[in-house]
Amino acid sequence: MNPRHFLILLLGSVSFSGMLHAQEPVQLDTVVLEAESDETLQQDGYIAISGRQAMRVETPIQRLPQAVSVITQDQLQDQAPRTMLEALNYTASATPGNYGYDTRYDSFWLRGFPAYQTGVFRDGLRSFNGLSAWYRNDPYTLEGIAVLKGPASSMFGVSTPGGIVNLVSKRPKDTPYHETRLSYGSYARVEAAVDFTGPLDAEGDTLYRFVALARDADTHIDGYADDRILLAPSISFRLSDDQRLLLSAEYAKDRTGAVAYYHFGSDLDVTDAPAGDPNYNRFDLEQFRIGYEYTWDISEDTQLRQSYRWTKVRADMRYGTRYGTYPDLVPGYWERYHETAKSHVLDLMLEHKLATGDFQHTLAFGADYTRGEYSADYGGTALGQAANEALDVPFYASREQVQTGIYFADQIERDALTVSLSARYDWVDTDYADAVYGTSTVNSGEQKDEAFTARLGVSYEMQNGVTPYANIASSFAPNVAQVYADSSDPTGSPADPTEALQKEIGIKYALPDQRTVISAALFDIHQDNGMVLVVGDDGRNRGLQYDLTSRGFELEAMSNLENGVSLIASYAHMKVEINEGSPGTKGNELSGVPNDTLSLFVKYEPEAGALENVGLMAGMRYIGKSYGDDLNTIENASRTYFDLGATYDFAGLGYEGTQLQLNVRNLFDREGQTCTAGWCYRDEPRMFDLSLSRRF
């Protein structure tokens, strides 16, 4: 039996047995079971209250002098995203669909800048990605996603100008919580998942959490699977009254397709024919993660925190690409790609609180270290699948990068005033080797980069709930990929580091009942030596270095109303201008960045009446017009998608904690496409997921 099928059966039997446990109706007092631990991120419904995801120290989000969007646990549960890209669909200034439907990579953009290479953090630690060996973070393992808008290097080091995504892992809880879930969806998508947590001893000194998921799924792309096995255990120990240790690990094995796009011709209309050979399109990804977090409360005002994570990702692609005139496409070239990426990430921070007169200071002193490396092999042949399998795959590229940073932050508060200061210095050493495609030549060398980054922010929380703020911040990120002069350049050279400066002003407003929060921001980001991926003349991805300016406005609102209505609304308008780029692009707009995006998600849970145990959800996502290439000769039309959902709680029938949930994406099955950097992609058609879960 396939191990994936076995695990689905195993998890399914656990889930089903948990559901059978409540077959006898019992009248119980209402008990609200929550998956989130609220340890590092405090949240209420769709509203995040406070956390340490932005400044590394606990801070009310209303007083943070920067734009922050938080996808809470309730939002994740209601929208049931299958990937991190889907989780970002309702976030202002996030563009998760630049490459159409693609489950292989979390390739999102923030404020008009690619953020996938150096913009992903988990529990404050950087996620090091290779060329194709990217760590895939499953939404089911998270209790929240904090999206920090704009440069964050002064606190987190190497990161992107548009912002970072700081993922919040599910952590052990001191109260028992158990969830089992079975789901079925479009294209024979079958999934089983469990999430168990609670104390292991009577004193509550040892806590555990175990998250597991197994999925066997086809997709709308013929020959493109979406299978996954995931195991994520963690255990927390109270070493003493003032010391705790958290150990965590994760293992996942995925099988998807290596080619996710559809064939398109010179007219750029994407057809319904997959470009990948349905009989030979495989991408196997295996990933490992293990780490710890140590906390020592030295005194009431001083805390020491150290965290460490080791990751390893192995990628193996074997695929054929089809060519010809639609619909008569035949495989014409077969390719193989292998890559292994590994990283060690360590952070040590001392937090200390003190007062100087009327000013309260929260100081953070820290240092972090990242050692990341990848090695990739690539080869192809026109002689067929058998020849491709027998191919001695030649070396393609490698990197070994060591980054060391020291940082300091001071969050100053006096009554309604908050002043946020942070500064950091990074040193990065990179050893690189790149094969000249089609030859036996390998270019290698060493690159050293270093930079100072800083941030100054000010906010003032007025008595009427309005909090105006302003900040100026810089970012720094060495580029681990090769940079090319243009799409036909076969050689390339090491890329210069990306540096950026942002100026932002904004306002946050919390209604008196704290059930609705509204935020608005106006930003201006200037980037030098950015990296933009384009498809080269030979079909391989190439990085081109660009100087860009992004200016825009964003608006967000979140509500948990007393009448059972909860909502998330966002709007963003932005324009990214190319200051320097490939020939003929100066002064143009960067491709793939819609000028306007608008989204609205509403959930209604009647508190009484015939629909008391029913929840109704509806969402709308509008993606405005954009350019499909940097020469601005291709125009992407606007697209609007509607989502729908419903839940039924069996508590009214005496089955406390059992719920049926339906999620439908792209309700009206709209056929949409988008082009980015001259390459065109197709959006996902209508999809549904039906799940039965039980919490106890």
Phi, psi and omega per residue, in radians:
M1 nan 2.437 3.062
N2 -1.021 2.299 -3.129
P3 -0.977 -0.601 -3.141
R4 -1.144 -0.736 3.114
H5 -1.123 -0.679 3.137
F6 -1.101 -0.754 -3.112
L7 -1.194 -0.634 3.078
I8 -1.078 -0.761 3.108
L9 -1.103 -0.711 -3.129
L10 -1.133 -0.888 3.135
L11 -1.138 -0.634 3.118
G12 -1.101 -0.704 3.127
S13 -1.154 -0.671 3.079
V14 -1.113 -0.790 3.139
S15 -1.072 -0.805 -3.071
F16 -1.160 -0.688 3.131
S17 -1.141 -0.626 3.087
G18 -1.143 -0.615 3.124
M19 -1.278 -0.642 3.116
L20 -1.151 -0.401 -3.104
H21 -1.020 -0.376 -3.085
A22 -1.991 0.571 -3.093
Q23 -1.236 -0.420 3.093
E24 -1.599 2.031 -3.133
P25 -1.017 2.318 3.140
V26 -2.345 2.345 3.089
Q27 -1.476 2.046 -3.125
L28 -2.215 2.718 2.974
D29 -1.144 2.607 -3.115
T30 -1.162 2.176 3.100
V31 -2.142 2.204 -3.136
V32 -1.626 2.012 3.116
L33 -1.733 2.133 -3.088
E34 -2.001 2.416 3.140
A35 -1.367 -0.524 -3.038
E36 -1.291 2.578 -3.136
S37 -1.546 -0.401 -3.088
D38 1.047 0.430 -3.101
E39 -1.433 -0.780 3.132
T40 -2.004 -0.184 3.121
L41 -2.462 1.979 3.129
Q42 -1.618 2.311 -3.031
Q43 -2.551 2.715 3.118
D44 -2.464 1.837 -3.095
G45 1.100 -2.177 3.141
Y46 -1.574 0.038 -3.055
I47 -1.907 2.212 3.024
A48 -1.547 2.331 -3.042
I49 -1.681 -0.916 3.138
S50 -2.745 2.909 3.139
G51 3.137 3.085 3.106
R52 -2.029 0.389 -3.106
Q53 -1.298 -0.421 -3.073
A54 -1.673 -0.840 -3.044
M55 -1.889 0.076 -3.082
R56 1.192 -0.092 3.039
V57 -2.152 2.674 -3.092
E58 -1.068 2.161 -3.092
T59 -2.532 2.311 3.002
P60 -1.058 2.281 -3.069
I61 -1.129 -0.511 3.127
Q62 -1.092 -0.510 -3.075
R63 -1.686 -0.078 3.124
L64 -1.168 2.220 -3.141
P65 -1.469 0.945 3.069
Q66 -2.861 2.820 3.116
A67 -1.383 2.198 3.126
V68 -2.377 2.228 3.019
S69 -1.949 2.381 -3.128
V70 -2.174 2.172 3.021
I71 -1.601 1.909 -3.015
T72 -1.442 3.024 3.114
Q73 -1.093 -0.703 3.136
D74 -1.092 -0.698 3.106
Q75 -1.134 -0.730 3.103
L76 -1.071 -0.730 -3.125
Q77 -1.201 -0.708 -3.094
D78 -1.247 -0.752 -3.089
Q79 -1.486 -0.320 3.091
A80 0.845 0.969 3.129
P81 -1.169 2.478 3.133
R82 -1.553 -0.378 -3.139
T83 -2.398 2.919 3.073
M84 -1.130 -0.553 3.099
L85 -1.060 -0.786 3.113
E86 -1.128 -0.572 3.124
A87 -1.123 -0.452 -3.101
L88 -1.579 0.037 -3.024
N89 -1.041 -0.505 -3.052
Y90 -1.918 0.451 -3.122
T91 -1.874 2.262 -3.121
A92 -1.095 2.406 3.098
S93 1.192 0.117 3.010
A94 -1.679 2.339 3.125
T95 -2.127 1.616 -3.085
P96 -1.612 -0.031 -3.021
G97 -2.009 0.485 -3.094
N98 -1.182 -0.337 -3.098
Y99 -2.081 0.458 3.112
G100 1.128 -2.701 3.119
Y101 -1.297 2.183 -3.121
D102 -2.858 1.913 -3.141
T103 -1.595 -0.009 -3.053
R104 -1.293 -0.672 -2.997
Y105 -2.327 2.589 3.003
D106 -1.561 1.236 -2.992
S107 -1.669 1.328 -3.110
F108 -1.790 2.796 3.070
W109 -2.075 2.589 3.070
L110 -2.236 2.236 -3.134
R111 0.875 0.618 3.045
G112 1.536 0.072 -3.126
F113 -2.036 2.439 3.015
P114 -1.042 2.233 -3.066
A115 -2.099 0.047 -2.997
Y116 -1.342 -0.427 -3.047
Q117 -1.376 -0.786 -3.100
T118 -2.264 0.331 -3.070
G119 -1.899 0.218 -3.126
V120 -1.940 2.153 3.066
F121 -2.195 2.649 3.069
R122 -2.301 2.073 -3.094
D123 0.953 0.664 3.075
G124 1.478 -0.074 3.141
L125 -1.832 2.406 -3.102
R126 -1.145 2.481 3.028
S127 -1.752 2.003 -3.112
F128 -1.540 2.134 3.132
N129 -1.909 2.544 2.997
G130 -1.532 -2.661 3.124
L131 -1.317 -0.867 3.083
S132 -2.228 -0.182 3.099
A133 -1.520 1.430 3.138
W134 -1.807 2.452 3.075
Y135 -1.312 2.173 -3.132
R136 -1.674 2.054 -3.127
N137 -1.657 2.120 -3.093
D138 -1.523 2.258 -3.137
P139 -1.001 -0.458 -3.107
Y140 -1.218 -0.312 3.122
T141 -1.587 0.070 -3.028
L142 -1.981 2.639 2.988
E143 -1.964 0.127 3.064
G144 3.008 2.784 3.078
I145 -2.344 2.047 3.102
A146 -1.728 2.145 3.129
V147 -1.854 1.885 -3.134
L148 -1.627 2.046 -3.051
K149 -1.486 2.373 3.100
G150 1.499 3.086 -3.072
P151 -1.010 2.399 3.137
A152 -2.289 0.281 -3.031
S153 -1.135 -0.509 -3.080
S154 -1.141 -0.338 3.062
M155 -1.918 -0.544 -3.001
F156 -2.033 -0.023 3.092
G157 1.355 -2.430 -3.067
V158 -0.950 2.037 -3.129
S159 -2.876 3.065 -2.984
T160 -1.696 2.751 -3.095
P161 -1.131 -0.597 -3.067
G162 -1.304 -0.268 3.133
G163 2.310 -3.065 3.124
I164 -2.338 2.782 2.994
V165 -1.931 2.052 -3.132
N166 -1.851 1.840 -3.068
L167 -1.415 2.406 -3.114
V168 -1.890 1.929 -3.094
S169 -1.238 2.607 2.961
K170 -1.096 2.322 -3.084
R171 -2.095 2.731 3.101
P172 -1.025 2.459 3.119
K173 -1.905 2.666 3.118
D174 -1.520 -0.015 3.021
T175 -2.063 2.438 -3.092
P176 -1.091 2.402 3.061
Y177 -2.568 2.249 3.133
H178 -2.356 2.323 3.077
E179 -2.337 2.331 2.980
T180 -2.142 2.505 -3.059
R181 -2.556 2.330 3.003
L182 -2.108 2.411 -3.136
S183 -2.497 2.678 3.088
Y184 -2.402 2.446 -3.092
G185 -2.529 -3.026 -3.119
S186 -0.969 2.608 3.090
Y187 1.012 0.800 3.042
A188 0.960 0.731 3.126
R189 -1.451 1.984 -3.135
V190 -2.087 2.273 -3.088
E191 -2.511 2.471 3.036
A192 -2.277 2.462 -3.096
A193 -2.580 2.626 3.049
V194 -2.378 2.622 3.087
D195 -2.515 1.836 -3.092
F196 -2.066 2.388 3.089
T197 -2.697 2.786 3.115
G198 2.671 -3.081 3.127
P199 -1.379 2.613 3.082
L200 -1.758 -0.190 3.131
D201 -2.369 2.887 -3.071
A202 -1.163 -0.530 -3.107
E203 -1.383 -0.290 -3.098
G204 1.353 0.358 3.131
D205 -1.385 -0.433 -3.120
T206 -2.130 2.121 -3.122
L207 -2.071 2.658 3.139
Y208 -2.334 2.841 2.934
R209 -2.587 2.414 3.111
F210 -2.364 2.065 3.123
V211 -2.066 2.291 3.119
A212 -2.488 2.612 -3.110
L213 -2.636 2.458 3.045
A214 -2.418 2.360 -3.088
R215 -2.431 2.376 3.007
D216 -2.185 2.019 -2.983
A217 -2.626 2.454 2.860
D218 -1.653 3.075 3.089
T219 -2.379 3.130 3.128
H220 -1.236 -0.226 3.088
I221 -1.548 2.024 -3.092
D222 -1.004 2.159 3.122
G223 1.487 0.073 -3.109
Y224 -1.909 1.912 -3.132
A225 -1.535 2.982 3.040
D226 -2.557 1.133 -3.057
D227 -1.708 2.593 3.126
R228 -2.704 2.481 2.897
I229 -2.132 2.312 -3.114
L230 -2.483 2.343 3.053
L231 -2.299 2.232 -3.084
A232 -2.439 1.526 3.084
P233 -1.582 2.655 3.012
S234 -2.631 2.660 -3.115
I235 -2.535 2.404 -3.091
S236 -2.096 2.349 -3.133
F237 -2.069 2.355 2.927
R238 -1.576 1.819 -3.077
L239 -1.294 -0.573 3.082
S240 -2.795 -3.046 -3.127
D241 -1.093 -0.418 -3.057
D242 -2.139 0.206 -3.136
Q243 -2.339 2.365 3.081
R244 -2.325 2.622 3.102
L245 -2.316 2.223 3.097
L246 -2.000 2.169 3.053
L247 -1.904 2.368 -3.126
S248 -2.483 2.670 3.135
A249 -2.625 2.848 3.070
E250 -2.734 2.473 3.024
Y251 -2.334 2.373 3.099
A252 -2.527 2.519 3.081
K253 -2.341 2.174 -3.050
D254 -2.129 2.640 2.912
R255 -2.330 2.066 3.046
T256 -2.255 -2.922 3.014
G257 -1.619 2.645 3.097
A258 -1.414 -0.480 3.131
V259 -2.006 2.100 -3.060
A260 -1.922 -0.116 -3.056
Y261 -1.678 2.896 3.124
Y262 -1.798 2.756 3.109
H263 -1.154 2.432 3.000
F264 -2.468 2.626 -3.081
G265 -1.750 -2.872 -3.105
S266 -1.165 -0.358 3.090
D267 -1.419 -0.057 3.094
L268 1.167 0.181 3.035
D269 -1.411 2.095 -3.124
V270 -1.303 2.229 -3.110
T271 -1.508 -3.092 3.073
D272 -1.693 0.297 -3.138
A273 -1.816 2.067 3.104
P274 -1.045 2.446 3.089
A275 -1.277 -0.475 3.112
G276 -1.408 2.598 3.086
D277 -1.194 2.017 -3.108
P278 -1.005 -0.408 -3.126
N279 -1.616 -0.056 -3.085
Y280 -2.724 1.347 -3.081
N281 -2.629 1.546 -2.991
R282 -2.313 2.317 3.058
F283 -2.305 1.867 3.096
D284 -1.740 2.224 3.140
L285 -2.211 2.253 3.099
E286 -2.214 2.274 -3.066
Q287 -2.386 2.614 -3.110
F288 -2.320 2.531 3.064
R289 -2.555 2.338 3.040
I290 -2.552 2.474 -3.106
G291 -2.944 -3.109 3.118
Y292 -2.580 2.793 2.982
E293 -2.325 2.210 3.135
Y294 -2.045 2.304 -3.134
T295 -2.240 2.284 3.122
W296 -2.270 1.992 3.055
D297 -1.459 1.601 -3.057
I298 -1.128 -0.694 3.061
S299 -2.658 -3.095 -3.136
E300 -1.086 -0.474 -3.058
D301 -1.913 -0.023 -3.029
T302 -2.307 2.310 3.128
Q303 -2.409 2.393 3.055
L304 -1.885 2.298 3.103
R305 -2.269 2.344 3.043
Q306 -2.309 2.361 3.115
S307 -2.382 2.604 -3.093
Y308 -2.540 2.526 3.063
R309 -2.574 2.360 3.010
W310 -1.970 2.346 3.098
T311 -2.319 2.670 3.048
K312 -2.525 2.332 3.141
V313 -2.283 2.257 3.078
R314 -2.039 2.220 3.141
A315 -2.078 2.386 3.135
D316 -2.425 1.997 -3.138
M317 -2.034 2.389 3.056
R318 -2.467 2.059 -2.999
Y319 -2.788 2.781 3.017
G320 -2.108 2.570 3.131
T321 -1.960 2.374 -3.079
R322 -1.672 2.517 -3.132
Y323 -2.326 2.979 3.110
G324 2.202 -2.907 3.118
T325 -1.809 2.186 -3.114
Y326 -1.013 2.347 0.110
P327 -1.678 0.168 -3.063
D328 -1.558 1.349 -3.128
L329 -1.821 2.427 3.111
V330 -2.364 2.590 3.076
P331 -1.031 2.336 -3.119
G332 -2.220 -0.279 3.135
Y333 -2.641 2.394 -3.075
W334 -2.089 2.445 -3.013
E335 -2.424 2.715 3.037
R336 -2.345 2.532 -3.122
Y337 -2.545 2.262 3.092
H338 -2.226 2.431 3.090
E339 -2.648 2.511 3.010
T340 -2.236 2.238 3.100
A341 -2.146 2.396 3.136
K342 -2.368 2.655 3.102
S343 -2.681 2.596 2.952
H344 -2.095 2.224 -3.141
V345 -2.269 2.230 -3.092
L346 -2.318 2.362 3.085
D347 -2.343 2.358 3.095
L348 -2.242 2.180 -3.070
M349 -2.440 2.444 3.048
L350 -1.978 2.158 3.098
E351 -1.889 2.320 -3.107
H352 -2.463 2.342 3.127
K353 -1.905 2.401 3.112
L354 -2.676 2.937 3.127
A355 -2.159 2.442 2.995
T356 -2.200 1.711 -3.053
G357 1.179 -2.203 3.138
D358 -1.525 0.003 -3.072
F359 -1.725 2.269 3.072
Q360 -1.748 2.204 -3.102
H361 -1.934 2.377 2.905
T362 -2.051 1.893 -3.061
L363 -1.711 2.534 3.051
A364 -2.315 2.142 3.054
F365 -2.056 2.255 -3.088
G366 -2.692 2.927 3.051
A367 -2.535 2.537 3.067
D368 -2.418 2.835 -3.050
Y369 -2.497 2.291 3.065
T370 -2.266 2.246 3.011
R371 -2.140 1.920 -3.110
G372 -2.180 2.567 3.129
E373 -2.637 2.648 2.993
Y374 -2.556 2.698 3.064
S375 -2.449 2.288 -3.041
A376 -2.281 2.523 3.039
D377 -2.125 2.477 -3.127
Y378 -2.564 2.445 3.071
G379 -2.815 2.848 -3.141
G380 -2.720 2.943 -3.119
T381 -2.675 2.689 3.041
A382 -1.745 0.178 -3.030
L383 -1.675 0.067 3.048
G384 1.976 3.010 -3.063
Q385 -1.131 -0.739 -3.125
A386 -1.097 -0.710 3.109
A387 -1.152 -0.611 3.122
N388 -1.165 -0.712 3.129
E389 -1.155 -0.538 -3.129
A390 -1.517 -0.026 -3.043
L391 -1.153 2.383 2.962
D392 -1.493 1.684 -2.949
V393 -1.188 2.117 -3.079
P394 -1.383 2.811 3.101
F395 -1.088 2.494 -3.121
Y396 -2.068 -0.943 -3.101
A397 -2.893 2.721 3.042
S398 -2.629 2.687 3.055
R399 -2.478 2.519 2.932
E400 -2.343 1.994 -3.009
Q401 -2.155 2.309 3.085
V402 -2.103 2.127 -3.141
Q403 -2.113 2.288 3.076
T404 -2.222 2.320 -3.131
G405 -2.438 2.604 3.007
I406 -2.168 2.488 -3.080
Y407 -2.497 2.772 3.127
F408 -2.494 2.454 3.090
A409 -2.495 2.574 3.083
D410 -2.394 2.010 3.064
Q411 -1.792 2.003 -2.997
I412 -1.908 2.278 3.138
E413 -2.274 2.403 3.002
R414 -2.518 1.891 -3.069
D415 0.957 -2.023 -3.073
A416 -1.547 -0.114 -3.062
L417 -1.575 2.369 3.016
T418 -2.254 2.213 3.055
V419 -2.076 2.185 -3.091
S420 -2.024 2.091 3.132
L421 -2.118 2.404 3.033
S422 -2.644 2.574 -3.134
A423 -2.584 2.644 -3.046
R424 -2.722 2.642 3.008
Y425 -2.279 2.317 -3.117
D426 -2.133 2.496 2.981
W427 -2.120 2.281 -3.111
V428 -2.309 2.179 3.053
D429 -1.993 2.255 -3.105
T430 -2.242 2.154 2.966
D431 -1.707 2.246 -3.053
Y432 -2.256 2.694 3.022
A433 -2.607 2.279 -3.106
D434 -2.408 2.249 3.091
A435 -1.387 2.462 3.010
V436 -1.390 2.007 -2.985
Y437 -0.975 2.298 3.103
G438 1.491 0.012 3.126
T439 -2.289 3.085 3.078
S440 -1.686 0.102 -3.098
T441 -1.371 2.371 3.071
V442 -2.169 2.122 3.055
N443 -1.615 2.238 -3.102
S444 -2.419 2.843 3.128
G445 3.010 -2.940 -3.132
E446 -2.258 2.463 -3.133
Q447 -2.247 2.301 3.123
K448 -2.059 2.254 3.111
D449 -2.292 2.579 3.027
E450 -2.652 2.680 -3.074
A451 -2.832 2.647 3.009
F452 -1.835 2.293 3.079
T453 -2.247 2.675 -3.080
A454 -2.654 2.900 3.124
R455 -2.659 2.404 3.054
L456 -2.293 2.174 3.130
G457 -2.374 2.554 -3.137
V458 -2.370 2.352 3.036
S459 -2.401 2.744 3.134
Y460 -2.463 1.982 -3.084
E461 -1.567 1.863 -3.109
M462 -1.422 2.844 -3.053
Q463 -1.143 -0.417 3.141
N464 -1.457 0.109 3.101
G465 1.611 -0.062 3.137
V466 -1.542 2.287 3.130
T467 -2.210 1.700 3.017
P468 -1.347 2.642 3.136
Y469 -2.634 2.881 3.059
A470 -2.642 2.638 3.065
N471 -2.675 2.756 2.968
I472 -2.318 2.309 -3.008
A473 -2.608 2.691 3.135
S474 -2.180 2.820 3.132
S475 -2.439 2.820 -3.090
F476 -2.613 2.348 3.119
A477 -2.713 1.939 2.979
P478 -1.105 2.581 -3.139
N479 -1.734 2.147 -3.075
V480 -1.476 -0.206 -3.120
A481 -1.676 2.869 3.082
Q482 -1.308 2.533 3.083
V483 -1.924 2.486 -3.066
Y484 -2.092 2.664 -3.132
A485 -1.186 -0.688 3.094
D486 -2.762 -3.071 -3.042
S487 -1.214 -0.234 -3.131
S488 -1.794 -0.105 -3.114
D489 -1.158 2.076 -3.108
P490 -1.529 -0.230 -2.966
T491 -1.741 -1.048 -3.119
G492 1.321 3.100 3.142
S493 -2.762 2.875 3.132
P494 -1.041 2.443 -3.087
A495 -1.457 2.532 3.010
D496 -1.264 2.721 -3.138
P497 -1.200 2.603 3.087
T498 -1.507 2.265 3.094
E499 -2.262 2.574 -3.087
A500 -2.657 2.753 3.095
L501 -2.346 2.282 3.125
Q502 -2.060 2.480 2.923
K503 -2.101 2.243 -3.047
E504 -2.448 2.402 2.955
I505 -2.228 2.629 -3.109
G506 -2.860 -3.138 3.139
I507 -2.568 2.474 3.069
K508 -2.179 2.483 -3.112
Y509 -2.391 2.182 3.066
A510 -1.976 2.151 3.101
L511 -1.094 2.712 -3.056
P512 -0.939 -0.581 -3.132
D513 -1.446 -0.004 3.113
Q514 1.096 0.274 3.141
R515 -1.620 -0.152 3.111
T516 -2.410 2.293 3.046
V517 -2.208 2.417 -3.120
I518 -2.244 2.427 3.107
S519 -2.416 2.585 3.083
A520 -2.435 2.535 -3.112
A521 -2.531 2.514 3.038
L522 -2.117 2.183 -3.019
F523 -2.314 2.701 3.069
D524 -2.456 2.027 -3.104
I525 -2.145 2.201 3.062
H526 -1.964 2.158 -3.090
Q527 -2.044 2.377 3.020
D528 -1.982 2.418 3.049
N529 1.060 0.774 3.056
G530 -1.345 2.864 3.140
M531 -1.981 2.159 3.089
V532 -2.130 2.240 3.137
L533 -1.481 2.311 3.031
V534 -2.277 2.807 3.066
V535 -1.553 2.111 -3.085
G536 -1.285 3.038 -3.125
D537 -1.082 -0.430 3.137
D538 -1.687 0.156 3.108
G539 1.548 -0.097 3.124
R540 -1.540 2.564 3.079
N541 -1.197 2.424 3.086
R542 -2.310 2.506 3.072
G543 -1.678 2.181 3.051
L544 -1.920 2.487 -3.094
Q545 -1.606 2.270 -3.046
Y546 -2.263 2.505 2.886
D547 -1.736 2.243 -3.005
L548 -2.358 2.695 2.964
T549 -2.247 2.172 3.122
S550 -1.987 2.173 3.077
R551 -2.216 2.431 -3.123
G552 -2.987 3.140 -3.135
F553 -2.389 2.433 3.116
E554 -2.409 2.606 -3.100
L555 -2.423 2.344 3.127
E556 -2.423 2.632 3.059
A557 -2.541 2.448 3.067
M558 -2.325 2.411 -3.112
S559 -2.449 2.493 2.913
N560 -2.200 1.573 -3.021
L561 -1.490 2.748 -3.080
E562 -1.254 -0.322 -3.106
N563 -1.497 0.198 3.111
G564 1.603 0.062 3.137
V565 -1.709 2.283 3.008
S566 -2.194 2.507 -3.117
L567 -2.598 2.757 3.043
I568 -2.332 2.199 3.128
A569 -2.322 2.499 3.122
S570 -2.630 2.603 3.044
Y571 -2.524 2.485 3.078
A572 -2.513 2.401 2.996
H573 -2.180 2.214 3.130
M574 -2.682 2.763 3.095
K575 -2.437 2.239 3.128
V576 -1.937 1.983 -3.094
E577 -1.727 2.408 3.104
I578 -1.502 1.989 3.089
N579 -1.456 -0.719 3.041
E580 -2.531 2.401 -3.139
G581 -2.891 -2.657 3.114
S582 -1.171 2.799 -3.066
P583 -0.935 2.319 3.069
G584 1.500 0.089 -3.070
T585 -1.874 -0.160 -3.079
K586 -1.031 2.275 -3.132
G587 1.525 -0.155 3.128
N588 -1.458 3.030 3.028
E589 -1.580 2.540 3.105
L590 -1.209 2.363 -3.102
S591 -1.203 2.703 3.051
G592 1.408 0.008 -3.117
V593 -1.866 1.844 3.132
P594 -1.167 2.427 3.125
N595 -1.184 -0.526 -3.113
D596 -2.410 2.383 2.985
T597 -2.352 2.515 -3.107
L598 -2.508 2.382 3.115
S599 -2.551 2.651 3.109
L600 -2.598 2.264 3.085
F601 -2.292 2.218 -3.081
V602 -2.238 2.404 3.027
K603 -2.186 2.360 3.126
Y604 -2.205 2.116 3.088
E605 -2.098 1.731 3.131
P606 -1.003 2.396 -3.089
E607 -1.556 -0.196 3.136
A608 -2.756 2.921 3.098
G609 1.691 -2.924 -3.058
A610 -1.158 -0.449 -3.103
L611 -1.805 0.452 -3.036
E612 -1.028 -0.611 -3.089
N613 -1.759 0.239 -3.116
V614 -1.864 2.456 3.003
G615 -2.099 2.351 -3.139
L616 -2.073 2.331 -3.094
M617 -2.291 2.499 3.086
A618 -2.573 2.493 -3.137
G619 -2.440 2.670 3.091
M620 -2.358 2.324 3.112
R621 -2.228 2.076 3.116
Y622 -1.949 2.201 3.068
I623 -2.024 2.016 -3.037
G624 -1.323 -3.076 -3.110
K625 -1.164 2.629 3.070
S626 -2.694 3.030 3.060
Y627 -1.657 2.544 -3.104
G628 -1.677 -0.092 3.049
D629 -2.615 2.829 -3.069
D630 -1.349 -0.238 3.002
L631 -1.381 -0.131 3.127
N632 1.050 0.613 3.061
T633 -1.684 -0.233 3.124
I634 -1.964 2.310 3.107
E635 -2.026 2.224 3.056
N636 -1.534 2.257 3.094
A637 -1.272 2.757 3.061
S638 -1.238 2.687 3.115
R639 -2.375 2.522 3.080
T640 -2.263 2.257 3.142
Y641 -2.166 2.543 3.121
F642 -2.064 2.408 3.105
D643 -2.061 2.693 -3.099
L644 -2.483 2.571 3.109
G645 -2.676 2.797 3.096
A646 -2.694 2.591 3.069
T647 -2.304 2.653 3.014
Y648 -2.359 2.134 -3.137
D649 -1.680 2.144 -3.095
F650 -1.415 0.162 -3.136
A651 -1.051 -0.599 3.137
G652 -1.126 -0.363 3.103
L653 -1.715 0.107 3.104
G654 1.650 0.054 -3.138
Y655 -1.817 1.330 -3.080
E656 -1.039 2.294 3.058
G657 1.548 -0.063 -3.136
T658 -1.700 2.278 -3.054
Q659 -2.462 2.443 3.018
L660 -1.857 2.315 -3.082
Q661 -2.354 2.376 3.080
L662 -2.097 2.285 3.036
N663 -2.207 2.250 3.102
V664 -2.141 2.197 3.089
R665 -1.880 2.486 -3.096
N666 0.963 1.070 -3.001
L667 -0.916 -0.725 -3.054
F668 -1.631 0.217 3.039
D669 0.958 0.790 3.136
R670 -1.231 2.353 3.071
E671 -1.607 1.946 -3.119
G672 -2.219 2.730 3.094
Q673 -2.502 2.810 3.068
T674 -2.528 2.631 3.075
C675 -2.063 2.407 3.091
T676 -2.349 2.214 -3.141
A677 0.959 0.612 3.058
G678 1.459 0.005 3.124
W679 -1.980 2.433 -2.966
C680 -1.980 2.548 -3.024
Y681 -2.380 2.745 -3.111
R682 -1.917 2.403 3.096
D683 -1.360 2.897 -3.084
E684 -1.340 2.445 3.067
P685 -1.300 -3.005 3.129
R686 -1.056 2.359 3.127
M687 -2.376 2.574 3.058
F688 -2.318 2.659 3.023
D689 -2.358 2.269 3.089
L690 -2.085 2.132 -3.070
S691 -2.231 2.582 3.031
L692 -2.117 2.112 -3.077
S693 -2.256 2.740 3.061
R694 -2.414 2.310 3.061
R695 -1.998 2.375 -3.134
F696 -2.701 nan nan
